[in-house]
Amino acid sequence: ALLTGEFLILFIYYVKGGFQKENTKSGLNFLILIFYFIYFGLSFINLFIFIISFSILFYWTSYIYVKSEFSNKNDGLL
């Protein structure tokens, strides 16, 4: 959360200071923007991977539960 807030502050600084005037720190602002988008993309990829793994885990546990509920012989989960 701290990193997200820090990058959000840097992005707001880029938007406020980068587009209003051409200054000597335009390269630094461009680097800040690049790092912000890299971080944003990585967080989205992490969220996507987390959702996929959570759905796989949920599907596997529900499959085990259904298989154990409707199996004839009661020998554990599988």
DAVENTA-V634707 format. One record per residue. N is the residue number from 1. RES is the residue in three letters. PHI is phi in whole degrees, 0 to 359 (999 if undefined). OMEGA is omega as a letter, one per 40 degrees, with the letter a starting at -180 (* if undefined). NEAR is the number of other ideal C-beta (glycine too) atoms within 12 Angstrom. Layout:
((N | RES | PHI | OMEGA | NEAR) (N | RES | PHI | OMEGA | NEAR))
This chain:
((1 | ALA | 999 | i | 8) (2 | LEU | 294 | i | 8) (3 | LEU | 295 | i | 15) (4 | THR | 295 | i | 16) (5 | GLY | 295 | i | 12) (6 | GLU | 296 | i | 16) (7 | PHE | 291 | i | 25) (8 | LEU | 293 | i | 19) (9 | ILE | 296 | i | 17) (10 | LEU | 295 | i | 26) (11 | PHE | 291 | i | 24) (12 | ILE | 296 | i | 18) (13 | TYR | 297 | i | 20) (14 | TYR | 295 | a | 27) (15 | VAL | 294 | a | 16) (16 | LYS | 285 | a | 14) (17 | GLY | 262 | a | 22) (18 | GLY | 275 | a | 23) (19 | PHE | 264 | a | 16) (20 | GLN | 283 | a | 12) (21 | LYS | 217 | i | 11) (22 | GLU | 276 | a | 12) (23 | ASN | 233 | a | 14) (24 | THR | 281 | a | 9) (25 | LYS | 261 | a | 15) (26 | SER | 291 | i | 17) (27 | GLY | 295 | i | 14) (28 | LEU | 295 | i | 17) (29 | ASN | 295 | i | 26) (30 | PHE | 294 | i | 18) (31 | LEU | 295 | i | 16) (32 | ILE | 298 | i | 27) (33 | LEU | 295 | i | 24) (34 | ILE | 297 | i | 18) (35 | PHE | 296 | i | 20) (36 | TYR | 295 | a | 27) (37 | PHE | 290 | i | 18) (38 | ILE | 297 | a | 15) (39 | TYR | 296 | a | 22) (40 | PHE | 295 | i | 20) (41 | GLY | 294 | i | 15) (42 | LEU | 293 | i | 17) (43 | SER | 293 | i | 19) (44 | PHE | 293 | i | 14) (45 | ILE | 295 | i | 14) (46 | ASN | 296 | i | 15) (47 | LEU | 296 | i | 14) (48 | PHE | 297 | i | 14) (49 | ILE | 296 | i | 14) (50 | PHE | 296 | i | 14) (51 | ILE | 295 | a | 14) (52 | ILE | 297 | a | 14) (53 | SER | 293 | i | 14) (54 | PHE | 293 | i | 14) (55 | SER | 291 | i | 14) (56 | ILE | 296 | i | 14) (57 | LEU | 297 | i | 14) (58 | PHE | 295 | i | 14) (59 | TYR | 296 | a | 14) (60 | TRP | 292 | a | 16) (61 | THR | 292 | i | 15) (62 | SER | 292 | i | 14) (63 | TYR | 296 | i | 16) (64 | ILE | 297 | a | 17) (65 | TYR | 295 | a | 15) (66 | VAL | 294 | a | 14) (67 | LYS | 294 | i | 18) (68 | SER | 284 | i | 17) (69 | GLU | 288 | a | 12) (70 | PHE | 256 | i | 11) (71 | SER | 275 | a | 14) (72 | ASN | 287 | i | 8) (73 | LYS | 268 | a | 9) (74 | ASN | 264 | a | 11) (75 | ASP | 240 | i | 9) (76 | GLY | 89 | a | 9) (77 | LEU | 285 | i | 14) (78 | LEU | 261 | * | 13))
